[in-house]
Amino acid sequence: MKRGAALVALFLASFFAVGFVLPVFLPSKPYSQAEQFALRIDKALDALEEPEFEAFDLALAWPLEIAPYLQYERLTVQPVNPAVVFEPFPGDRHAHIAGYTFCGNEFFLNLRYINWISSWYNDVSSLATLVHEMVHTAGGDFCAWNSEIAESRTQLGTLEVLAGMANHGNVVAYYALLDELREIAMNTALLEALQSNDLDGYREFREQIFPGDKMRAARFEKSMRYWAGEMITLKQILKKYSAVVFEDLQDGKFKADLPPGDGDQDTVFMDDLMYILENLS
């Protein structure tokens, strides 16, 4: 199940060697590795114009373009071509679940993505959700019973697919990739803040990413109130979707029992993603 930016409303050695010049603000403590990475990705995003994106293309055009990349990036040897179903999610799921699948020949996306009066409509980040759910349907560890394995391996596969598409000139995939990388790093930093009981420090860091964005800040505070009684669950979500992923990013590869799944651990080299990170301006 992919929980995108709306999930909690929050939303490798050379990669962190870039310095950051912040002309006015001085942090109260040194930035963590995840925070430095988020700042670097955010700088790259700020230099881009958000590309045009049509939500209804999630139904057919994007799946047709994405499917071959699962084989091209060596995530599977089998063709993957699942059906996309848009579903109105009830209650809290409406705001917190972006998509899910039972790992068969179909997956489900939140109907808000194609509801033209929703704030989710035409959101480029929905492309990462789409890729994520397609990777799940490939099977193997991407659909493991252990949800931490399934979600972290799927997130890593999603990043490599988006990077492969980006390196072939797909500007929408490139933007969605950077957006997803920033979210992963920020959510890793949030987990660190929750573990060290330093939410104020995290708020300080967030302000450097989204300066003056009061509405985004309000959504974050709402999410903290929402999860206040379920902090263990929130930390588990942040770990499997982001922190474990961020750790593996630094190796440039990950281990997984690739589909169709024979019990052996294969190594997936994230060469497309590493190329982008090494050459990020």
N, C-alpha and C positions, 0 to 999 in steps of 0.2 A: 504494500500500500504506500503510495507516495503522499507525503504531507508536505505541500509546497510552502510558499511564503505565508499563506494564510493559516497554516497548521497551528501555530501558537501566536499568530498575528505578529511575528518578529520580522519577526519577520516575523628542490625542495630546497643541498645546502645553499646553493647559489641563488635560489629564488628569493631568499629573505635578505639578500645583501643590499638591496636597494634602500637608500636612505629617504627619509621623508622630511621635508621642510615645512613646518607649520608656523607661519609668520607671527601669529598672535598667541595662539593657545599653547600652553605648556601642560602636559598631562601630570597628574598628581603622582603617578607611578609609571615605570617603564611599560611600554606596550608588550603584550605577550606575543608569541609567534603567530597565533591565530589572528590577533588584532592587526599585526603588521601586514599579514597576508591580505586581510580584508581591505585595509587601507590602500594597498598596492592595486588590488583588483578594482576598487572603487575609483581610483584615479584613472585607470584605463577605461572604465565605463563612462566616466564624466567626459572623456574626450570623444565619445561616440554619440551620434544621433540615434535615438531609438528607431529601429527600422519599422516600416509598415508591416502590419500583421493582421491577417483576416482569420478570425476565430473559426469560422465554418470550414476552413481548410483542414482543421484538426480531424474532420470526419473521414477524409479520403486522400487528399493531395499529400499531406504530410506523412501519413502512414506509408503510402506507396514510396515516398522518397527515403524514409527512414529504414524500412525493413531490410534492404540489402546491406546496410551498414552494420547490422548485427553480425552478419557473416564476414564482411570485409574487415571488421575489427577483431575477428577471431573470438567472439563471445559464444558462437554456436556454429555447428556445421550444418544445421538444418534450417531450411527456409522458415521464416517467421512472418506470418501475415494475419494477425488477429483482427477481429471486428471491433470497432469502437462504438460504445453505447453511451449516450449522454443521459444521465439520470438525475432527477431532482432529489437531493439528499435532505432528509427531514431533520428538524431540530438543530442540535449543535453540529451535526455532521455538515450542515449547509455551510457553516463558516470555517470548519476545521479540517475537512477531508477534501482533498483535491481529486483523488481517484483511487481505485482499488481493482483487484482482479483475483479470481480463484485459480489463476495460472492455467486456464484452458485456452480456448480459441477466441476469447473475447475479453475485453476489459471495460471498465466503467469510469467515465469522467464526470465530474460535477457539472450539472447543467448550467451553472452560473457562467461557465466559460463561453457559452454561446447565447446567453441571455443579454440582449443589447442594453437593458437598463441596469445591469449589474456592474459593479466596480471591477469585476473579474473579466468582463468582456474585452476581447482583443488584447489580453495581457500576454506579452511575449513569454513570460515565465511558464505559461501553460504548455509550451513546447517541451520543456524539460519534464513536465508531468507526463506528457504523452510518451516520450522516449522511455521514461522510467517504467511505465506500465507495460510497454511493449517488451522491454528487457525481462521483466518478471515472467511474461508468458513463454519465454524461451525455455524455462525449466532449469534443472540442475540446482546449483546453489542460489540461483536467482529466484528460486521459489522454494527455498529450504524451509523445513518446519521451524528451525531456529530463526526467529524473526530478525535478530541482530545480524546474523549471517546473510539472510535474504535481503534485508534492506541496505546494508552497507555494501554488499557486492553489487547490488542493482544500482545503487547510486554511483559507484565507481564505473560500472559499465555505461551508465547514462552519460557521464562526463566524457568518456572516450568516444562514444558515438557522436555526441555533439561536436567534440574536437575534430573528429574525422570529417564531418560535414563542413565545419568551419574552414579546415585546411583545403577543402575543395571549393572554397569561395562562397559558401553560404553565409551571408551576413546576418541573417536572422538567427541561425544556429550559433554563430559566434557571440552575439549579444546575449542569447539565452544561456550560453555556457558561462560567460563572465558573471551574469546575474546569479546563476546557481552556485558558482564558486564563492562569490561574496556571501551568499546566504549561509553556506556550509561553514565558512570561517567565522561569521558572526555568531552563528548558533553554537559553535565550539567555544567561542569566547563567553557566551552566555552561560554555558554549562560550567565553565571554569569559575565564573562569577558566583553562580549559585553554590558551587562547592566550597568556595572561600568566603561566602556570605558578604559579597562586595557588589551588590547590584548598583550602588551609586557610582562605583568606578566604571561599571559597564554602561550606565547611562551617559557618563562623561565621554566614553569612547564612541557610543552611538551618535552623539551630537557631532562628532567629527565626520561621520559618514553621511548623516542627514542633517546638516546644519539648518536650524530654524524651521524644520518641518514639524509643526505642532500637531498636525493630524496624525502623522505617523507615530509621533511620540505618544499621543493619546491611545492609539491602537495597541502600542506596546504595553502601556500601563493597564489597559483593559485586560490584555492577555495574562499579565501577572496576577491580577485579581481573580481571573477565571481559573488559573491553575494553582491558586494559593493552597487549596486543600488537597491537591494531587501532585505535590512536588516530586514524589518518587517516580510517578508516571512521566511527568515532564522531563526529568533527567534521563530516563530510559529512552525517550523519543529523541532527545538531543544527542545522546550518545550514538545510537544506531544509525540515525540519518546523517549525522554530521561529524562528531568527534572521532569515531572510528575511521570514517572516510578521510578526514583531514590528516590523520596519522599515516594512512596508507599512501596518500598523495605524495608524501615526501620521499617515498621509495620509488615512485614512478612505475610501480607494478603491484599486482595483488594476486593472491591465491584464491582459487575457486574450483569446485567440482563442476566443470562446464557441462552444459546440456549435450546429449540427453541425460547425463549423470551416470557415471560408472563407479563412483566412490573414490576416484583418484583426484588429488589436488593438482590442478594445472596452473601455470603461471601466465597471467595476462599482462603484457607489457603495454603501458599507456604512452606509447611513443608519440601519438598525435597530440595528446594533452601536454606532454613534456615539451614538445616543440613550441607550442603556443606560449607556455609559461616562460621558457627560456628566451623567447623573442618578444615578450610583452614590453611595450614601450611605456 
